[in-house]
Amino acid sequence: MSIPTILTVDDSKVLRLALMELFRPYDCRMLQAADGLEGLAVVREHRPDLVLLDYNMPVLDGLGMLRELRADPEIARTNVIMLTANTAPQAVLQLLQSR
């Protein structure tokens, strides 16, 4: 059985490091990316088991990255958990429609 790989994609280095620290007790490999474009490159290269994806980021935001993931048959089935403090109904609806 292989060690699970988790990618955290967030423009906040502090949050990326906090998430990596949160998963430290578990036997998993942690990767990180600072924006959606970098996150897509990491997903394509490393095929993580899970992506923890921030909604609001520069360059390519979380919704844009999620749409790119779902549009690429090679990585479309990647498990994603979106992280956001945005509770606006329109934002939540956009995320649900991009699953």
Backbone hydrogen bonds in HBPLUS format (Angstrom, degrees):
<---DONOR---> <-ACCEPTOR-->    atom                        ^
c    i                          cat <-CA-CA->   ^        H-A-AA   ^      H-
h    n   atom  resd res      DA  || num        DHA   H-A  angle D-A-AA Bond
n    s   type  num  typ     dist DA aas  dist angle  dist       angle   num
A0029-ARG N   A0004-PRO O   2.79 MM  25  6.17 162.7  1.82 159.1 164.2     1
A0049-ASP N   A0005-THR O   2.78 MM  44  5.29 139.8  1.94 133.4 145.4     2
A0050-LEU N   A0005-THR O   3.27 MM  45  6.70 144.5  2.41 154.1 160.1     3
A0006-ILE N   A0029-ARG O   2.83 MM  23  6.21 162.3  1.86 169.1 175.1     4
A0031-LEU N   A0006-ILE O   2.82 MM  25  6.13 158.5  1.87 157.8 160.5     5
A0007-LEU N   A0050-LEU O   2.88 MM  43  6.29 164.3  1.91 157.7 161.9     6
A0052-LEU N   A0007-LEU O   2.74 MM  45  6.12 163.3  1.77 162.6 168.7     7
A0008-THR N   A0031-LEU O   2.98 MM  23  6.32 159.8  2.03 140.7 143.7     8
A0033-ALA N   A0008-THR O   2.96 MM  25  6.38 145.8  2.08 156.0 156.9     9
A0009-VAL N   A0052-LEU O   2.83 MM  43  6.13 168.9  1.84 165.6 167.0    10
A0054-ASP N   A0009-VAL O   2.94 MM  45  6.08 159.9  1.99 166.5 172.6    11
A0010-ASP N   A0033-ALA O   3.07 MM  23  6.52 152.4  2.15 163.2 159.2    12
A0016-ARG N   A0012-SER O   3.00 MM   4  6.34 162.6  2.03 152.8 157.9    13
A0017-LEU N   A0013-LYS O   2.91 MM   4  6.11 164.1  1.94 152.3 156.2    14
A0018-ALA N   A0014-VAL O   2.90 MM   4  6.10 150.4  1.99 143.1 152.1    15
A0019-LEU N   A0015-LEU O   2.88 MM   4  6.10 160.0  1.92 154.1 158.3    16
A0020-MET N   A0016-ARG O   2.98 MM   4  6.21 154.8  2.04 145.5 153.0    17
A0021-GLU N   A0017-LEU O   2.91 MM   4  6.11 151.3  1.99 144.1 152.0    18
A0022-LEU N   A0018-ALA O   2.89 MM   4  6.13 149.0  1.99 144.3 153.1    19
A0023-PHE N   A0019-LEU O   3.17 MM   4  6.46 146.9  2.29 145.6 152.3    20
A0024-ARG N   A0021-GLU O   3.17 MM   3  5.01 154.6  2.23  99.2 107.0    21
A0026-TYR N   A0023-PHE O   3.04 MM   3  5.55 151.7  2.12 116.6 125.2    22
A0028-CYS N   A0026-TYR O   2.90 MM   2  5.73 122.5  2.24 112.6  95.8    23
A0039-GLY N   A0035-ASP O   2.83 MM   4  6.01 153.1  1.90 149.6 158.8    24
A0036-GLY N   A0060-LEU O   2.97 MM  24  4.59 138.6  2.14 147.0 147.1    25
A0040-LEU N   A0036-GLY O   2.87 MM   4  6.08 155.6  1.93 148.4 153.0    26
A0041-ALA N   A0037-LEU O   3.18 MM   4  6.47 159.0  2.22 145.7 150.8    27
A0042-VAL N   A0038-GLU O   3.00 MM   4  6.30 155.7  2.06 150.0 156.6    28
A0043-VAL N   A0039-GLY O   2.88 MM   4  6.15 160.1  1.92 153.0 158.6    29
A0044-ARG N   A0040-LEU O   2.94 MM   4  6.16 164.5  1.97 152.3 156.1    30
A0045-GLU N   A0041-ALA O   3.02 MM   4  6.20 149.6  2.12 143.2 151.4    31
A0046-HIS N   A0042-VAL O   2.80 MM   4  5.77 169.5  1.81 157.8 160.9    32
A0047-ARG N   A0043-VAL O   2.85 MM   4  4.87 148.2  1.95 132.2 138.3    33
A0051-VAL N   A0079-ASN O   2.82 MM  28  6.20 141.3  1.97 143.5 156.1    34
A0081-ILE N   A0051-VAL O   2.84 MM  30  6.23 160.6  1.88 168.3 171.8    35
A0053-LEU N   A0081-ILE O   2.84 MM  28  6.06 161.6  1.87 153.3 159.5    36
A0083-LEU N   A0053-LEU O   2.69 MM  30  5.72 156.6  1.74 145.3 146.0    37
A0055-TYR N   A0083-LEU O   3.01 MM  28  6.07 139.6  2.18 166.1 160.8    38
A0062-GLY N   A0055-TYR O   3.01 MM   7  4.20 149.2  2.10 117.1 122.3    39
A0060-LEU N   A0058-PRO O   2.77 MM   2  5.64 124.3  2.08 115.9  99.4    40
A0065-MET N   A0061-ASP O   2.93 MM   4  6.24 156.6  1.98 153.0 160.3    41
A0066-LEU N   A0062-GLY O   2.83 MM   4  6.01 160.7  1.87 149.5 155.1    42
A0067-ARG N   A0063-LEU O   2.97 MM   4  6.19 157.6  2.02 146.5 152.3    43
A0068-GLU N   A0064-GLY O   2.99 MM   4  6.22 155.8  2.05 145.2 151.8    44
A0069-LEU N   A0065-MET O   2.84 MM   4  6.10 159.0  1.89 153.9 159.8    45
A0070-ARG N   A0066-LEU O   2.99 MM   4  6.22 167.9  2.01 153.2 155.4    46
A0071-ALA N   A0067-ARG O   3.02 MM   4  6.13 134.3  2.24 139.5 151.4    47
A0072-ASP N   A0069-LEU O   3.22 MM   3  5.50 152.3  2.30 106.6 114.4    48
A0075-ILE N   A0072-ASP O   3.01 MM   3  5.69 147.0  2.12 121.7 129.6    49
A0076-ALA N   A0072-ASP O   2.82 MM   4  5.44 117.0  2.22 154.3 169.6    50
A0078-THR N   A0075-ILE O   3.10 MM   3  5.62 159.1  2.15 124.7 124.8    51
A0091-ALA N   A0088-ALA O   3.01 MM   3  5.41 121.6  2.37 110.5 124.4    52
A0092-VAL N   A0088-ALA O   3.16 MM   4  6.49 163.5  2.19 160.2 165.0    53
A0093-LEU N   A0089-PRO O   2.92 MM   4  6.08 159.4  1.96 150.3 156.3    54
A0094-GLN N   A0090-GLN O   2.97 MM   4  6.19 156.8  2.03 146.3 152.0    55
A0095-LEU N   A0091-ALA O   3.12 MM   4  6.40 156.8  2.17 147.8 153.5    56
A0096-LEU N   A0092-VAL O   3.01 MM   4  6.30 160.5  2.05 151.6 156.8    57
A0097-GLN N   A0093-LEU O   3.00 MM   4  6.19 150.9  2.09 149.4 157.1    58
A0098-SER N   A0095-LEU O   3.11 MM   3  5.18 144.6  2.24  99.9 110.4    59
